[in-house]
Amino acid sequence: MNLKQLFSAKDMTQGPPWKRIAEFAVPMLLGNLAQQLYNTVDTIVVGKYVGDNALSAVGSAGPVLNLLLALFVGVSTGAGIVVSQNYGEGNKKKLAESIGNCITLAAIASLLTTVIGLLITTPLLRLLETPESIIGWSASYLHIIFFGVIGAAFYNILSGILRGMGDSVSALGFLLVSALLNIVLDVWFVAGFQMGVDGVAWATIISQSISAVLCLLKLLRMKDIFTLSFQDLKLKKASALRIIQIGVPSGITQAIMSVAMLVVQSLTNSMGEMVIAANVIIMRVDGFAMMPNMSFGQAMSVYAGQNVGAGRIDRVTEGRKQGMLMAVAFSTTITIILLFFGRYLFGIFTQTEALIELAVKMMRIMAVGYICIAATQVMSGVMRGAGDTMTPMWISIFNTIILRMPLAYILAHFTASDLWPKGHPFSLSISLVASWAAGTLLTAIAFQMGSWRKKARAIAEHSEARK
């Protein structure tokens, strides 16, 4: 494979399924790891140069940010799946139209997110009982992020489009450039200019905006696959609705998970700054641990989407088995690393021994759950790629609203003590692992029931009729 082929769209309907999935998933994994560097470097820099309270402030902002970003997360998911199906079908006109509509929807989603985010950030932080010692920093951080959210929105949408056509390498390259810039700007703004929490927020939005511009330039140069015109940017009812119908359930899923995180964050906040800070560094390490699972899930969505569009449903089933083996192997390796080396990872974020000890114990409870997530992501990825985004949404609603939230509060209530008057921090980890295990079981049952297969056959028959 020459350099031009490496940075180009890839047909996942031909060749060994495991090889096509790996060619996509590995650059995707590296890209996800690079994206995780945004928040991780922010955390390390504020923890080292500002202090543990600043670390807590950035962490407390996370659930609020995720909730309000759910809108374009949904559009991004819909974009990737629709583009992968159109690319597999080989319809250039339809492909250009769907890409243009994705760009317009991204612009609308960014505007709405910015306005809503700037208006409700502070009231929402107060509702969550964010400690007064950090609420000012958290609000300031979020206001800056929402002011520049268009960069994050367009990167997610445009990289989703590139990945939908099988090109995860270009998205990786652009993100690596952006991640390196983010690291430099973080240190420069915080350690050099003493900008504190605001500095890491500005570094993030500048870096994300640059990655978005690079993705757009790449798309405009792919004239051999599609030609984008201003006419394609005009919302077409069929294309826009298709993107929204597929993307909205994923957006709702993200929003529901974010609401659950907010409710649990309120419980975490009530336990004090030490637990908040421990939860922050756990979530940063968790972000890296989740990356292989998320990467294989996204790879399976694109793989399934292209093959469904091409009418190759036999390859979808074969690819699911091979993708599952690879994803579980990766997650098992990560679980072993976390169990044996977690303490050293947490030491990167803080020198406070009590904080490290608490984080290590909580992470040991969570570690085995990553294998469950691997299986869930592969099966959910196939269902989404086939156009069935509703089933994963309902499973997520059950896991987060019906199971995880009540269980966290119940466990906290029964583990309250003089040392932990609001409940033991382990209640947060145990409730999370329980929801992951339940999610795997429910997803496996739904996958075997096979409503996704009916959707896949309908799409394949429609594509065949158009040829």
C-alpha positions in Angstrom: 0.0 0.0 0.0 1.5 3.3 -1.1 1.2 6.6 0.8 -1.7 7.9 -1.4 -3.6 4.7 -0.8 -3.0 4.9 3.0 -4.6 8.4 3.1 -7.6 7.6 1.0 -11.1 6.1 1.3 -11.1 2.3 1.6 -13.6 -0.3 0.3 -14.4 -2.6 3.3 -16.7 -4.9 1.1 -13.7 -6.8 -0.2 -10.9 -8.9 1.3 -10.6 -10.7 4.7 -13.0 -9.0 7.2 -10.4 -9.0 10.1 -7.9 -7.3 7.9 -10.3 -4.6 6.8 -11.5 -4.0 10.3 -7.9 -3.9 11.7 -6.8 -1.5 9.0 -9.6 0.9 10.1 -9.6 0.2 13.8 -5.9 0.7 14.5 -5.6 4.2 13.1 -9.0 4.9 14.7 -7.6 3.7 18.1 -4.6 5.9 17.7 -6.8 8.8 16.8 -9.1 8.2 19.8 -6.0 8.1 22.0 -4.8 11.4 20.6 -8.3 12.9 21.2 -8.2 11.7 24.8 -5.0 13.6 25.2 -7.0 16.8 25.0 -8.7 16.3 28.4 -5.8 14.3 29.9 -3.1 16.9 29.2 -5.5 19.6 30.5 -5.9 17.5 33.7 -2.1 16.9 34.1 -1.2 20.5 33.5 -3.8 22.0 35.9 -3.0 19.3 38.5 0.7 20.0 38.4 0.8 23.8 37.9 -2.5 25.0 39.7 -3.4 22.3 42.2 -5.9 19.6 43.1 -8.9 22.0 43.3 -8.3 23.1 39.7 -8.1 19.4 38.8 -11.5 18.9 40.4 -12.9 22.0 38.6 -12.0 20.6 35.1 -13.4 17.2 36.0 -16.7 18.6 37.4 -17.1 20.4 34.0 -17.0 17.1 32.1 -20.5 15.8 32.6 -22.0 19.2 31.8 -19.9 19.5 28.7 -20.9 15.9 27.5 -24.6 16.6 28.1 -24.6 19.7 25.9 -22.4 18.2 23.2 -24.8 15.3 22.7 -26.6 17.1 19.8 -23.7 17.0 17.4 -22.4 13.6 18.7 -25.7 12.3 17.3 -25.3 14.2 14.0 -21.7 12.8 13.8 -22.9 9.2 14.3 -25.6 9.6 11.7 -23.1 11.2 9.3 -20.7 8.3 9.6 -23.3 5.6 9.1 -25.2 7.3 6.2 -21.9 8.1 4.4 -20.7 4.5 4.8 -23.9 3.1 3.4 -23.8 5.5 0.4 -20.2 4.8 -0.2 -20.8 1.1 -0.1 -23.7 1.6 -2.6 -21.4 3.5 -4.9 -23.8 6.4 -5.6 -21.6 9.6 -5.9 -24.4 12.1 -6.2 -26.2 10.7 -3.1 -22.8 10.6 -1.3 -22.1 14.3 -2.0 -25.6 15.3 -1.0 -25.4 13.5 2.3 -22.0 15.0 3.1 -23.2 18.5 2.3 -26.2 18.0 4.5 -24.0 16.7 7.3 -21.9 19.9 7.2 -25.0 22.1 7.3 -26.5 20.1 10.2 -23.1 20.5 12.1 -23.3 24.3 11.7 -26.9 24.3 13.1 -26.0 22.0 16.0 -22.9 24.1 16.9 -24.9 27.3 17.1 -27.6 25.7 19.3 -25.0 24.2 21.6 -23.1 27.5 22.0 -26.2 29.5 22.9 -27.6 26.9 25.3 -24.3 26.2 26.9 -23.5 29.8 27.6 -26.9 30.3 29.2 -27.2 27.3 31.5 -23.7 26.5 32.6 -23.6 28.2 35.9 -27.2 27.3 37.0 -26.5 23.7 36.1 -23.2 23.6 38.1 -25.1 25.0 41.1 -27.9 22.5 40.7 -25.2 19.7 40.9 -24.0 21.1 44.2 -20.5 21.8 42.8 -18.4 23.1 45.7 -18.0 26.8 46.0 -14.2 26.4 46.0 -14.2 25.2 42.4 -17.5 26.4 40.8 -16.0 29.6 39.4 -13.2 27.7 37.7 -15.6 25.1 36.3 -18.0 27.8 34.9 -15.2 29.8 33.3 -13.7 26.7 31.7 -17.1 25.7 30.2 -17.9 29.2 28.9 -14.7 29.2 26.9 -15.3 25.7 25.6 -18.8 26.5 24.4 -17.7 29.8 22.9 -15.4 27.7 20.6 -17.5 24.6 20.3 -17.8 24.9 16.5 -14.2 23.6 16.2 -15.1 20.4 18.1 -18.4 20.1 16.3 -16.9 20.2 12.8 -14.0 18.0 13.7 -16.3 15.3 14.9 -18.7 15.6 11.9 -16.0 15.8 9.3 -13.8 13.1 10.7 -17.0 10.9 11.0 -17.5 11.5 7.2 -13.9 10.5 6.4 -14.2 7.4 8.5 -17.5 6.5 6.9 -15.6 6.2 3.7 -13.0 4.0 5.4 -10.4 6.7 5.7 -9.4 6.6 9.4 -5.7 7.4 8.7 -6.3 11.0 7.5 -8.4 11.8 10.6 -5.6 10.3 12.7 -2.9 12.5 11.1 -4.9 15.7 11.5 -5.7 14.8 15.1 -2.1 14.0 16.0 -1.1 17.5 14.7 -3.8 19.0 16.8 -3.0 17.0 19.9 0.7 18.0 19.8 -0.4 21.7 19.4 -2.7 21.3 22.4 0.1 20.0 24.6 2.3 23.0 23.6 -0.4 25.5 24.1 -1.5 24.0 27.5 2.0 24.4 28.9 2.5 27.8 27.3 -0.8 29.3 28.5 -0.9 27.7 32.0 2.8 27.5 33.0 4.0 30.4 30.9 1.2 33.0 31.0 -0.3 31.8 34.3 -3.8 31.6 32.7 -4.9 28.7 35.0 -8.0 26.7 34.0 -8.9 29.3 31.3 -5.6 28.5 29.6 -6.4 24.8 29.0 -9.8 25.7 27.7 -8.3 28.1 25.1 -5.7 25.6 24.1 -8.4 23.0 23.5 -10.7 25.0 21.3 -7.8 26.4 19.2 -6.4 22.9 18.6 -9.8 21.4 17.8 -10.5 24.2 15.3 -7.3 23.5 13.5 -8.1 19.8 13.2 -11.6 20.7 11.8 -10.0 22.9 9.1 -7.6 20.1 8.1 -10.5 17.6 7.8 -12.5 20.0 5.6 -9.5 20.6 3.2 -9.0 16.8 2.9 -12.7 16.3 2.0 -12.6 19.1 -0.6 -9.7 17.3 -2.4 -11.5 13.9 -2.7 -12.9 14.8 -6.1 -12.3 11.3 -7.4 -15.0 10.0 -5.0 -17.4 12.9 -4.8 -17.7 16.6 -5.8 -19.1 18.9 -3.2 -21.1 21.9 -4.4 -22.9 24.7 -2.6 -26.1 23.1 -3.8 -25.2 20.0 -1.7 -25.1 22.2 1.4 -28.8 23.0 1.1 -30.8 20.7 3.4 -32.7 18.0 1.4 -35.6 16.5 3.3 -34.7 12.9 2.5 -31.0 13.2 3.3 -31.3 15.3 6.4 -34.1 13.1 7.8 -32.0 10.0 7.2 -29.0 11.5 9.0 -31.3 12.7 11.9 -33.2 9.4 12.1 -30.0 7.4 12.5 -28.1 10.0 14.5 -30.8 11.2 17.0 -31.0 7.9 18.9 -27.2 8.0 19.3 -27.5 11.6 20.5 -30.3 10.7 22.9 -28.1 7.9 24.2 -25.3 10.2 24.7 -27.6 12.8 26.4 -29.1 10.1 28.7 -25.7 8.9 29.7 -24.6 12.5 30.4 -27.7 13.1 32.5 -26.9 9.9 34.5 -23.3 11.2 34.8 -24.7 14.5 36.1 -26.9 12.8 38.7 -24.0 10.6 39.8 -21.7 13.6 39.7 -24.0 15.3 42.2 -23.5 12.3 44.5 -19.8 12.4 43.8 -19.7 16.2 44.6 -21.5 15.5 47.9 -18.6 13.2 49.0 -16.1 16.1 48.9 -13.1 17.4 46.9 -11.0 14.3 47.5 -13.6 11.9 45.9 -14.2 14.4 43.0 -10.4 14.6 42.3 -10.1 10.7 42.5 -13.0 10.4 40.1 -11.5 12.8 37.7 -8.2 11.0 37.4 -10.0 7.6 37.2 -12.1 9.0 34.3 -9.0 10.2 32.5 -7.4 6.7 32.7 -10.8 5.2 31.9 -10.9 7.3 28.8 -7.8 5.6 27.5 -8.9 2.2 28.6 -12.2 2.7 26.7 -10.5 3.7 23.4 -9.9 0.2 21.9 -13.6 -0.7 22.7 -14.8 2.6 21.1 -12.5 2.1 18.1 -13.7 -1.4 17.4 -17.3 -0.3 17.9 -16.9 2.5 15.3 -14.9 0.2 13.0 -17.8 -2.3 13.1 -20.3 0.5 12.3 -18.4 1.5 9.2 -17.7 -2.1 8.2 -21.4 -3.1 8.6 -22.6 0.1 6.9 -20.5 -0.3 3.8 -21.3 -4.0 3.4 -25.0 -3.5 4.0 -25.0 -0.7 1.4 -23.3 -3.2 -1.0 -25.7 -6.0 -0.1 -23.0 -8.1 1.5 -24.8 -9.2 4.7 -22.9 -12.4 4.8 -19.7 -10.4 5.4 -21.3 -8.5 8.2 -21.9 -11.7 10.2 -18.4 -13.0 9.5 -16.8 -9.7 10.4 -18.7 -9.5 13.7 -17.1 -12.7 14.8 -13.6 -11.7 13.9 -14.0 -8.2 15.2 -15.2 -9.6 18.6 -12.1 -11.7 19.0 -9.8 -8.7 18.3 -11.8 -6.3 20.6 -11.9 -8.8 23.6 -8.1 -9.5 23.2 -7.3 -5.8 23.3 -9.6 -5.2 26.4 -8.1 -8.2 28.3 -4.6 -6.8 27.8 -5.7 -3.3 29.0 -7.4 -4.9 32.1 -4.2 -6.6 33.0 -2.2 -3.4 32.6 -4.6 -1.5 34.8 -4.6 -4.1 37.5 -0.8 -4.2 37.8 0.3 -0.7 36.8 -2.7 1.5 37.8 -0.9 3.2 40.6 1.9 4.5 38.4 -0.7 5.9 35.9 -2.5 7.8 38.6 0.8 9.2 39.9 1.1 11.1 36.6 -1.8 13.3 37.7 -1.1 14.0 41.4 1.5 13.5 44.1 -1.2 13.2 46.9 -0.7 9.6 48.1 -4.2 9.3 49.7 -5.8 10.4 46.4 -3.7 7.9 44.4 -4.7 5.1 46.9 -8.4 5.8 46.6 -8.2 6.0 42.8 -6.3 2.6 42.6 -8.9 0.8 44.7 -11.8 2.2 42.7 -10.2 1.4 39.4 -9.5 -2.2 40.4 -13.3 -2.7 40.8 -13.9 -1.2 37.4 -11.1 -3.0 35.4 -12.8 -6.3 34.6 -15.8 -4.4 33.2 -13.8 -3.3 30.1 -14.1 -6.8 28.7 -17.9 -6.5 28.9 -17.7 -3.2 27.1 -15.6 -4.7 24.3 -18.4 -7.2 23.5 -21.1 -4.6 23.8 -19.4 -2.1 21.5 -18.8 -4.7 18.7 -22.4 -5.9 18.7 -23.8 -2.3 19.0 -21.5 -1.2 16.2 -22.9 -3.8 13.8 -26.5 -2.9 14.8 -25.9 0.8 14.2 -24.1 0.2 10.9 -27.2 -1.8 9.7 -29.4 1.2 10.6 -30.7 -0.1 13.9 -29.7 2.7 16.3 -32.9 2.4 18.4 -32.0 -0.9 20.1 -28.7 0.3 21.5 -30.5 3.5 22.7 -33.1 1.6 24.7 -30.4 -0.6 26.3 -28.4 2.5 27.3 -31.6 4.0 28.8 -32.2 0.9 30.9 -28.5 0.7 32.0 -28.2 4.3 33.0 -31.6 5.4 34.2 -33.1 2.2 35.6 -30.0 0.5 36.9 -26.8 2.6 37.3 -28.3 5.8 38.9 -30.5 4.1 41.6 -27.9 1.5 42.4 -25.2 4.2 43.0 -27.5 6.0 45.5 -28.7 2.8 47.2 -25.1 1.6 47.7 -24.1 5.0 48.9 -26.9 5.0 51.4 -26.0 1.6 52.8 -22.3 2.3 53.0 -22.5 5.6 54.8 -20.2 5.9 57.9 -18.5 8.4 60.1 -15.6 8.4 57.6 -17.9 8.6 54.5 -21.1 10.3 55.7 -22.5 10.5 52.1 -21.5 6.9 51.3 -18.4 5.0 50.3 -16.8 6.0 47.0 -16.8 2.3 46.0 -20.5 2.7 45.4 -19.7 4.7 42.3 -17.5 2.0 40.8 -19.7 -1.0 41.7 -22.8 0.6 40.2 -20.8 1.3 37.0 -19.5 -2.2 36.6 -23.0 -3.6 37.2 -24.5 -1.5 34.4 -21.7 -2.5 32.0 -22.4 -6.2 32.7 -26.1 -5.8 32.3 -25.5 -3.9 29.0 -23.5 -6.8 27.6 -26.2 -9.3 28.4 -29.0 -7.2 27.0 -27.1 -6.4 23.9 -26.3 -10.0 23.2 -30.0 -11.0 23.6 -31.0 -8.1 21.2 -28.3 -9.0 18.7 -29.4 -12.7 18.6 -33.1 -11.6 18.1 -31.9 -10.0 14.9 -34.1 -6.9 14.2 -30.9 -5.3 12.8 -30.9 -8.1 10.1 -34.3 -7.0 8.9 -33.1 -3.4 8.5 -29.9 -4.6 6.8 -31.9 -6.7 4.2 -34.3 -3.8 3.5 -31.3 -1.4 2.9 -29.6 -4.0 0.7 -32.7 -4.6 -1.3 -33.2 -0.9 -1.8 -29.6 -0.5 -3.0 -30.0 -3.3 -5.4 -33.1 -1.9 -6.8 -31.4 1.5 -7.5 -28.6 -0.2 -9.6 
